[in-house]
């Protein structure tokens, strides 16, 4: 709607995500109810169809946005706002859907996750997140776990570089173990690279350099959103190192939880992150609220904004992290 109307309406996505959602989250409150223990493990097919439908929807939306920038009569400011809005939708909803699908066992669904992550130029996240982050979360080995006292702006370059390095190591180990050639498309990192070259090549053929610039810029916005969410989900929490040198098993207490109703309705329970990390194969509709885990003081929208101001973030979150880590010993 914002892109169609132009002008001040282009502020609608930011207003909804970072003004309306935090306020309504606060007013509506927390959803402490959980799925019934006897509920079937598989929800209605509509749940999956809705997730799958977001893949063509995002591709169409990005393509339409490129057309608006190239062929519309928008001012430079409106063009920039259009690109930012594309990135906001791809980052807040597209990556959230991709995150759900990359944890599925179906090759079809994992393929859809790769398409969504490819549309924001971050395909290797599918490798690192599932096989690296979930293994090393809340330890110094995880580039996506923010450390206490580390500002968002120190975290971002560390995680962006560390994520691609970790994905490369994970795939290199898997490839050598299975005897896969580095130049085979069974090498997922090579597949990621080929997919991105094709995507940008098709974009250039259809829209020229402006189209390439739009895709790259909206990708930067989307990936920035993803990594800010990573920052707030794990800030300052640590797993104990055991006597044998390994870290304790991942538990719900090793991630910040936020069961605020509105943001979880919008983000398919992404903020019930404590349960997700303890039970990564559990689908979004089966994720549970935990009381005895670190709780964010507000929903994702407000915490996202707070992270952008490090002194305020430290003032709010450091005492909470200190209290939890002290209780954990």
N, C-alpha and C positions, 0 to 999 in steps of 0.2 A: 504494500500500500504506500509506504514511504517513497519507494523508488518511482512508482507510477505517478504520484502526485507531485513529487519534487518539492523544492523549496524547504520550508520549515518541517514539512512532513517527513523529511529524511532523518529527522532526529527521533522518530518513533521507536525504532529498534533499541537505541541506547536508552531511551526513556523507559521502555517496558522492562528491559533486562536489568537496569541498574538504578532505577528509581521506583517504578511500580512494583516489581517483584520483591525487592527487599522490604518495602513497606507492608505489602500484603502478606508476605511471609511472617512478619512480626505480628500482624493482627490475627491471622488465622492460626498460627502456632504450629506445634510439633505433632506429627502423627506417630503415636506410640503403638498402634495396633500392628499385628503381624499376621501373615497368612496362617490359616488353621493348620495344625500339624497333619491332619488327614487330607489336606487339599491335594489334588493330583499334581504331579511334578510338571506336567505339560499344560500350558494354558490354551485357550482357544486359538485356532489358526489365525484369527484376526490379528493377534498380537504380532505374529511373525510377518504377516502380509504388510502391516503398517510399517514395520522396520524396513522390509525389502523395498517398499515403494519410495522410501526416502532417497534411494540411490539414483533412479532416473530423475526424481524431482530436483535433487541438488545439481545434477548435470545440466538440466534444463534451466534452472535458476541462474547458474553461473554463466551459461551461454547467453541467456536473456540480458543479464547485467552487462556483459561485454557489448552486446548490441546497443543498449541504452547509452553507454559511454561513447561509442563510436558514432552512432547515427542520430542520437538525440540532440536536443537543443539546450542541454544543461550547461550551466557555467562551470568553470574549473572547480569551484568549491563543491558544487553539486556532484560533479563527476567523482571527486575524491570521496565524498560522503557515500556515494553509491557503491564504490569499491569497498569501503570500510563496512558497509552494511552487508554486502555479500559475504565478507569474511566473518562477520558476527554470526550470521546464520550458519555458515559452514563450520565455524568453530564451536558454537554453543549446541547446535542440534546435529549437524552432520557427523562431527567427531564423536559425539555421545552415542549416536547410533552405531558408528563404526566400532567403538569400544565394546559395545554389547556383542556385535557380530563376530569380532575377532576372537572372542572367548568361546564361541560355539564349536562343536566338533565337525559340523558339516563343511565340506570343501566349498560348496556353493556359497554358504554364508560368510566363510572366511574370505572368499574371493570378492564378495560384495564389500567387505570391510576394506580390502586392498584398493578397490575402486574409489571408495569414499576418501581414504587417506591419500591416494594418488591425486585426487582432485584438489588437495591442499598441499601437494608436493612434500608429503611426509610419510611415504609408504613404509619405510623401514621401521616406523613406530610399531607396526603390527608384529614385527619380530621381537624388538627389544622389550616392548611392554609385556607381552605374554611370557617370554622365556627369560627375560632379564629382570625387569622391575618386580614382577611377582615373586621371583626367587630371592632377590636381594633387598627388597623394601626395608626401610628403617635400619639400614646398615651403611657403613662408609663406602661400600662397593656399588651402591645404587646412585647413578647420576640424577635420578628423578626424585630422590628423597632430599628435601631441603633440611639444612642443618640449623640448629638453634643459633641465633645471632647472625645468620646469613641473610642479607637483604634480598628482596626479589631480584634486584638489578645485578647482584653478584651471582645469584642462582641461575639466571637465564643463560648466560654464555656457557656456564659449566654443564648445564643439562643439555643444551642444544648440541654441543660438541660431543659430550659423553654419550648421548643417545645413539648417534650414528656410529661411534667407535664401538660401543657395546653390541649393537646389532651386527656389525661387521665381524666381531670376535665370535659371537654366538653362531652365526651362519658359517663362518670359516671352520669352526670345530665340528659342526654338524656335517658339513660337506666332506671334510676329510674322513670322518668316521664312517660315512656311507659310501665313500669312494666316488663322489660326484665331482666332475670337472668344474674348474672355476668358470669355464666358458659355456656351461650348460644352463639352460633355463630352469633346471631344477635347483640351481643356486638362486635363492630368493633375493639376495642383494642385487644380482645381475638382472633378475626379472624386474625388480623395482626400478633400476636404472633404465632398462629398455622401455618399460611402461611410461616413465616420465618423459623420455625422449619422444615417444610416439605422441603422447598427449600434447606436449608443447609444439611438436611438429604439425599436428593437425590444427592446433589453435593458430599457429603462424600462417598455415595455408588458407585458413578461413578468414582470419581477422588481422593478419599482419602483426607488426611489432606492438601495436597498441593492445591487441588481444593478449599477447604474451605478457605484457606488463601488468594487465589487469589480473590475470591468473596468478602471477607471481606475488602481486601486492595483496590480493585477498588471501592468498596462502599464508603470507606473513602475519596478517591479522589473526587468522584462524589458529595457527600454530602458537602464536603468542598467548591467545586465550587458553589453549590446552595446557601450556606450561605454567601459566599462572594458577590454573586449577591444581596441577600437580604440586605446586609450591604450597598451597593452603591445605592440601589433603594430608600432608605428611610432616609438616613443619615440626622439627625438634624432637620427634619421637624416635626411640631407639630400641632395638632388640638386644637382649642380653647375650654376651658371648659365653658359651659353656666351657667347662673344663677341657673338653676335647678340641677346643679351638673353633668349633662351629657356632653358629648363632642359633638361638632357640627358634622353634617353629613359629611361623607367622600366626598371630592371634588377632581377634578383633580390636584389641587395645593398641595395636601398632598403627592405626590410622585414625584421623579425626572423623567423627561422625556428625552428620547434620540431617536430622529427619524432619525438616520443615516441610509442611505439606505442599505448598505451591511450587517451590523450586524442584521438589522431587517429582511432582506431577509433570512439570515441564521437561525435566531431564531424566525421565524414566528411572528414578531411584538412584541416580549416580551418586547422590550425596550420602546414601547409606553405604558409605565406602568401607566402614569397618567390617561389615558382613561380607562385602565383595572380596576383600583381600583374604579373609579367612576361608571363604568358600568360593573360589574364583569361577567354578563351573556353574554356580547357581544363577539362573536367569533373572532378569531385572524384576519380574513380577513376584519372585519368591524371596527377594532380599528382605532381611529382618532388621528391626531396630534393636539396638543394645543400649541398656542404661549404664552399665558398668564399663564404659569405654570413654576416651577423651571426646568431649562434646564441644563443637564449635559454638561460640556465643550467638551466632546468627547464621542465616542461610548463605548460600554460595554468592548471591548477588552482592550483599553487603561485605562479605569477607573478601571478595574479589577487589572491591574498591579500597578496602582497608590495606590490602597488600601493596597497593600502589604508593602508600605513604609509609615508608619503613619506620620512622619514629613512633607513629601511632600503632603500627602492627606490633612492634616489639613491646610497647607499653601494655597492649591487650593480651598478646599471646605468650610472651615469655613467662609471666607468672603462672599461667595455666600449664605450660610445658614443664616448668620447674616442679610444680605441685605433683603432676602426674609421674614424672621421672623419679621424684623422691619417693613416692608411694610404691613405685616398682622396684626401688633399690638400685 
